[in-house]
């Protein structure tokens, strides 16, 4: 019985040697034209140089890391600018805090600016850590709510059943961003990559990965 198991494992290893995993550039037209990216602050990070995840397998390669397009953060930035620059002027012009003693007035101003910058920092963290990751094996959705809570969902490429790109509104058309809907046969039936850059390119990449998975299955069955 033990010898049979060893023979099966040896056969599987031999098959892997005969059909090694191809590099993404060998079959993806999208990634063939993308350069390695060292800037981890971008919203579209192709072939990231310095990014890894805890659940990444040994031979798993991260192909693409996505965040929401920066233009979608303009509204939050506008609100924060109002809080930092316009609200203090409004307080002063209306005499809202003039009744406070000088030391309390100073403390209030310090508190207000600290509150404003903490909101800026929180908005940045949510944008930075809420990422969508595409590897050569699966898709991963990282939902970051705070420093103490995050939710990670993933699905294998072979379980993807349908990929749809949705772009709504003139702003999305001008700045080329949209939402990718991915239907899977896994535990989480639908993945939604919201407001990500270059949705058409992402859709094409996912379809290329699906075709590569099908090719590998056919070759394994043939051997």
Steps between C-alpha positions, in 0.01 A plus 500: 500500500780738595688422178186577297471840667865577431457400134196729464683794658802437276274492194344833601843658545610370158188649341573835662851490356367419155244782524648773721286804574546763235591857579217749473674672208487176301123504465369841608495783249408737782797418723737469207490877462509588870820588685595393853362757745690609808260778604256349750289818520345459158145381436609270214812304599605251235767244591557651846859482614465529878149379580410167663208367703471264796289244314725489194619151405867426439479486120217749466585822315318827552419642159293806575403705806207740470355782704217739432589766246639811677233718337240324715667646810457862391168537683652389832802723439272798431315444828828481691623824341181668616558372852861614513483839331141624472346387828754688718428815295129442547543458876697825515266706279185391686654543844403141580797444730587856599354448845771248582804612705826529306645174632181311417486661156852377427410153625188497281701593189757230573222246555327601175814463290587168664148374427524614138838338440389178673209481256742556211722222631205265546377568145847429365529172693162380376595584141848351532409170668174428317654316209404252232773254409531279194756219510572224252285270716213704642333833568511653848283771651638673810244709689664727756273675751747589776837403643332219695263365237545378144327238292676301227307302238649302216399275212706285268523606137359162396180578693428824315186465291447851365680835490319827427629858489256780582575868439236755597503876465706748296767530771569127486522513121740795500733361767461136388383328815214266580381202700594140422241236589636147531262206540659191653403150598671539836367575847479871422291506185581852384805724520469870432805709421358849544614807305831350384710647216500351148209256541521374140863402547422321828215307339728389217766388748253290699376334181861422405557338839184293462613374159841412642339297779295312242811434291682357803208269578492371142876432502480319834214281375693424183785364707 
